[in-house]
């Protein structure tokens, strides 16, 4: 009986995503940030067979393993420390996490061979995300905002942010009227872009985003209280095409 009650308590604490739109917000906002009351990203799979696997140490992402076109790469992340932890070899990420009441602030800096390459920032609450990140070869900046509007989730991206040529693009994720575990993503002019399906499991949940040509499945897990032992890993050569891994879980490549 005690074991059953404990399991129910765990579910009550961590079952923060109860609908498709809530799950999609959590994936975008908390994807690889290990918090005490939100699920975090364990792995992601694409229809072209590329994959991402996230390895955590205590409450932070320790390293990311990607498989792209048959090539496997490892990217290291370091948190709330100083630059002395960097190996200064290849691509590395240095992050700072701060809390202020119900708000989480994140700064993530991309280093290449010990030199700062790009920097991203994010501010996260239970219902909103504001993120600013590089998006272009000439220092262009994108500002992304995700927020709830009634029962729908809105994602607004301003490209060339802070300039006279700024452009705003919006997508809206709408819950299925018949099924809270399904939702649809619409783009400009109310054109349907993707369908999303949300499935709970014992350790967290999965959500699949797909259309006729594209499919990506995310697996999120709830905190367990276990910690991983950090092991020294040999330096891994990162593809010269790699640009950065951004705060919204996207491993980008230069053209």
C-alpha positions in Angstrom: 0.0 0.0 0.0 2.8 2.4 0.9 4.5 1.7 -2.4 1.2 2.5 -4.3 0.7 5.7 -2.4 4.3 6.8 -3.1 3.8 6.1 -6.8 0.6 8.2 -6.8 2.4 11.0 -5.1 5.1 10.9 -7.7 2.5 11.1 -10.5 0.8 14.0 -8.7 4.1 16.0 -8.5 5.4 15.4 -12.0 2.3 15.0 -14.2 2.5 18.6 -15.2 1.6 17.9 -18.9 -2.0 16.8 -19.1 -2.8 17.8 -22.7 -1.1 17.8 -26.1 -0.5 21.6 -26.0 0.9 21.5 -22.5 3.2 18.6 -23.5 4.4 20.6 -26.5 5.1 23.7 -24.4 7.1 21.6 -21.9 9.2 20.0 -24.7 10.0 23.5 -26.1 10.6 25.1 -22.8 12.3 22.4 -20.7 13.6 20.0 -23.3 17.1 19.4 -21.8 16.9 21.4 -18.6 16.5 19.0 -15.6 14.1 20.7 -13.2 12.4 19.1 -10.1 8.8 19.6 -11.4 9.1 19.2 -15.2 10.0 16.4 -17.6 13.2 16.7 -19.6 14.2 15.4 -23.0 15.7 11.9 -23.1 15.9 11.3 -26.8 14.5 12.4 -30.2 14.2 10.4 -33.5 13.7 11.7 -37.0 12.1 9.9 -40.0 15.5 10.1 -41.8 16.9 7.9 -39.0 19.0 10.7 -37.4 18.8 10.6 -33.6 19.7 12.6 -30.5 20.4 11.1 -27.1 20.7 13.3 -24.0 22.8 12.2 -21.0 22.4 14.0 -17.7 24.5 14.5 -14.6 22.5 15.5 -11.6 20.2 18.3 -12.7 21.9 19.3 -16.0 22.6 18.0 -19.4 26.1 16.5 -19.4 26.5 15.7 -23.1 24.5 15.1 -26.2 25.1 12.3 -28.7 23.9 12.9 -32.2 23.7 10.6 -35.2 23.5 12.3 -38.5 24.0 10.6 -41.9 25.8 7.7 -40.3 28.2 10.0 -38.4 28.1 10.0 -34.6 29.1 13.2 -32.6 29.4 14.0 -28.9 28.9 17.5 -27.7 29.8 18.5 -24.1 27.8 20.9 -21.9 29.1 22.6 -18.7 26.9 24.5 -16.2 27.3 27.1 -13.6 31.1 26.9 -13.4 33.8 28.9 -15.2 35.7 28.7 -18.4 38.5 26.6 -16.8 36.3 23.5 -17.3 36.4 23.8 -21.0 38.8 21.5 -22.9 39.1 24.2 -25.6 38.9 21.5 -28.3 36.1 21.5 -30.9 32.5 22.5 -30.1 31.5 22.9 -26.4 28.7 24.7 -24.5 28.9 26.6 -21.3 25.6 27.3 -19.6 24.4 29.4 -16.6 21.1 28.8 -14.9 19.5 31.2 -12.5 16.1 31.1 -10.7 14.1 34.1 -9.5 10.8 33.1 -7.8 8.9 31.2 -10.6 11.2 32.3 -13.4 14.1 30.3 -14.9 16.9 32.2 -16.7 19.3 30.4 -19.0 22.4 31.7 -20.9 24.1 29.2 -23.2 27.4 30.1 -24.9 28.8 28.1 -27.8 32.7 27.8 -27.8 34.8 26.5 -30.7 38.4 25.6 -29.8 38.0 27.8 -26.7 36.7 30.9 -28.5 33.2 32.2 -28.1 31.2 31.5 -31.2 27.5 32.3 -30.4 25.3 33.0 -27.3 21.7 32.3 -26.6 19.4 33.4 -23.8 16.0 32.2 -22.5 13.5 33.2 -19.8 11.0 30.5 -18.8 7.9 30.4 -16.6 5.2 27.8 -16.3 3.3 29.3 -19.2 5.7 31.3 -21.3 9.1 31.1 -22.9 11.2 34.0 -24.3 14.3 33.1 -26.2 16.9 35.0 -28.2 19.4 33.3 -30.4 21.7 33.8 -33.5 20.0 33.1 -36.8 22.0 34.1 -39.8 25.6 34.4 -41.1 25.9 38.1 -40.5 25.0 38.3 -36.8 21.2 38.3 -37.3 19.1 37.6 -34.2 15.8 35.8 -33.8 13.5 36.4 -30.9 11.1 33.6 -30.1 8.1 33.7 -27.8 5.9 30.8 -26.8 2.7 31.4 -24.7 -0.8 30.1 -24.1 -3.8 31.8 -25.5 -6.9 30.3 -24.0 -6.6 26.5 -24.9 -4.1 27.1 -27.7 -0.3 27.5 -27.7 1.2 30.3 -29.8 4.8 30.4 -31.1 5.9 33.8 -32.4 9.4 34.2 -34.0 10.7 37.6 -35.0 13.6 37.3 -37.5 16.1 40.1 -37.9 15.0 41.1 -34.4 15.8 44.8 -33.5 16.2 45.9 -37.1 14.1 47.7 -39.7 13.7 44.5 -41.6 12.2 42.5 -38.8 9.7 39.9 -39.8 7.2 38.1 -37.5 6.1 34.5 -38.2 3.5 32.8 -36.0 2.3 29.3 -35.6 -0.6 28.2 -33.4 -1.1 24.7 -31.8 -4.7 23.9 -31.3 -6.1 21.1 -29.2 -8.3 18.5 -30.8 -11.9 19.1 -29.7 -12.4 15.3 -29.2 -9.1 14.3 -27.8 -6.8 16.2 -25.4 -3.9 14.0 -26.4 -4.0 15.3 -30.0 -3.4 18.7 -31.4 -2.8 20.4 -34.7 -0.2 23.0 -35.7 -1.3 25.8 -38.1 1.0 28.2 -39.9 0.4 31.4 -41.8 -3.1 31.9 -43.3 -4.4 29.1 -41.1 -2.7 26.4 -43.1 -2.3 23.1 -41.2 1.4 22.2 -41.0 1.7 19.3 -38.6 -0.3 16.9 -36.4 0.9 16.1 -32.9 0.1 13.0 -30.8 0.9 12.8 -27.1 1.2 9.4 -25.3 1.9 9.0 -21.6 4.0 6.2 -20.2 5.3 5.0 -16.8 8.4 7.3 -16.9 7.0 10.3 -18.7 5.6 10.7 -22.2 6.3 10.7 -25.9 5.0 13.2 -28.5 5.1 12.7 -32.2 5.0 15.7 -34.6 4.5 14.8 -38.2 3.0 15.5 -41.6 3.2 13.7 -45.0 6.9 14.3 -45.4 8.3 14.9 -41.9 8.2 13.0 -38.7 10.0 13.6 -35.4 9.3 11.8 -32.1 10.4 13.1 -28.7 10.7 11.1 -25.5 10.4 13.0 -22.2 11.1 11.6 -18.7 10.3 12.8 -15.2 13.0 13.3 -12.6 13.9 10.2 -10.7 16.4 11.5 -8.1 19.2 9.4 -9.5 22.5 10.9 -10.6 24.9 9.8 -13.2 28.7 9.5 -12.6 30.5 11.8 -15.0 33.3 10.0 -16.9 36.1 11.5 -18.7 35.4 11.2 -22.4 37.9 11.5 -25.3 37.5 14.5 -27.5 35.2 13.8 -30.5 35.5 15.7 -33.7 32.4 17.7 -34.6 31.4 18.0 -38.2 32.5 21.3 -39.7 28.9 21.8 -40.8 27.7 22.1 -37.2 26.7 25.6 -36.1 25.1 25.2 -32.7 22.7 23.3 -30.6 20.0 25.8 -29.6 17.9 26.3 -26.5 14.9 24.8 -28.2 16.4 21.5 -28.9 17.6 22.1 -32.4 21.0 20.9 -33.6 21.6 23.3 -36.5 24.0 23.1 -39.5 25.5 25.8 -41.6 24.6 25.7 -45.3 
